[in-house]
Amino acid sequence: MKQLRLALLEARVEPIALPLSDPLARIDGLLNAIVIQTDTPQQVTVIGPGAGRFQAGQGMLADLIAIAKDIL
């Protein structure tokens, strides 16, 4: 695998504690979510039904890596 310039991109899939006011704190069941943060103050949260937690996590990470390869 090619080494990514980590200064430009960071991708993580991990469990973390969130305040109940965070939109991601309400994700459960078959829903999936991803938060995209950029170098601008704005962030985008995408929430929708998924194929299950393992398939969705692997799919999102694969998509992010593919996007990074096109950008770099």
FIMAR-753964 format. One record per residue (C-alpha): z, y, x; residue number from 1; residue in one letter. Coordinates in pm, whole numbers, plus 32768, in hexadecimal, padded with zeros to 4 digits. Example, Ala and Ser with C-alpha at 12.3 -4.5 7.8 and 13.67 -1.06 7.14 Angstrom:
FIMAR-753964
      Z      Y      X   num   residu
   830C   7E3E   84CE     1        A
   82CA   7F96   8557     2        S
***
This chain:
FIMAR-753964
      Z      Y      X   num   residu
   8000   8000   8000     1        M
   7FB1   815D   8077     2        K
   80D2   823E   80C7     3        Q
   80F5   835C   7FD1     4        L
   8154   84B9   8041     5        R
   82A9   84C0   7FA2     6        L
   82C6   8639   7FC5     7        A
   81B9   8656   7EB7     8        L
   821C   8539   7DD2     9        L
   8355   847F   7D76    10        E
   8353   8362   7C7B    11        A
   848D   82B0   7C08    12        R
   84EC   81B4   7B00    13        V
   8664   8194   7AE9    14        E
   8782   8196   79F2    15        P
   884D   82D7   79F8    16        I
   895A   8370   791B    17        A
   88D8   848D   7843    18        L
   8985   858C   7767    19        P
   894F   8546   75F5    20        L
   8892   8690   75DD    21        S
   877D   8608   76BF    22        D
   8648   858A   75FF    23        P
   8649   844B   76CF    24        L
   87A9   83F3   7656    25        A
   871B   83A1   74FF    26        R
   8617   82A7   757B    27        I
   8663   8143   750D    28        D
   85C2   8008   7487    29        G
   844C   7FFC   74C8    30        L
   8429   816E   7513    31        L
   83C3   81D9   7671    32        N
   83D8   832A   7717    33        A
   836E   83D5   7855    34        I
   83D2   852B   78DC    35        V
   82DE   85DF   79BF    36        I
   836E   86F7   7A91    37        Q
   8290   87DB   7B5D    38        T
   82CB   88F1   7C54    39        D
   82C4   89E6   7B31    40        T
   83F9   8A13   7A56    41        P
   8352   894E   793F    42        Q
   837F   87D8   78FF    43        Q
   82C8   86F3   780C    44        V
   836B   85D4   7750    45        T
   828A   84CE   76AF    46        V
   832B   83DF   75B3    47        I
   8281   82C7   74F4    48        G
   8281   8157   7498    49        P
   824E   8061   75B2    50        G
   820F   7EF5   7603    51        A
   8370   7EB6   767D    52        G
   8448   7F38   7795    53        R
   83C0   7E70   78BA    54        F
   824F   7E90   7865    55        Q
   8272   8003   781A    56        A
   8330   8051   795B    57        G
   8233   7F94   7A2E    58        Q
   8110   8036   7979    59        G
   8198   8197   79A1    60        M
   81DE   8163   7B13    61        L
   8082   80D2   7B4A    62        A
   7FE6   81FE   7A96    63        D
   80B0   82F7   7B66    64        L
   8048   824B   7CAA    65        I
   7EDB   824E   7C3C    66        A
   7EF2   83C2   7BEA    67        I
   7F96   840A   7D3A    68        A
   7E84   8350   7DF5    69        K
   7D7B   8426   7D48    70        D
   7E3A   8568   7D98    71        I
   7E83   8518   7F04    72        L
***
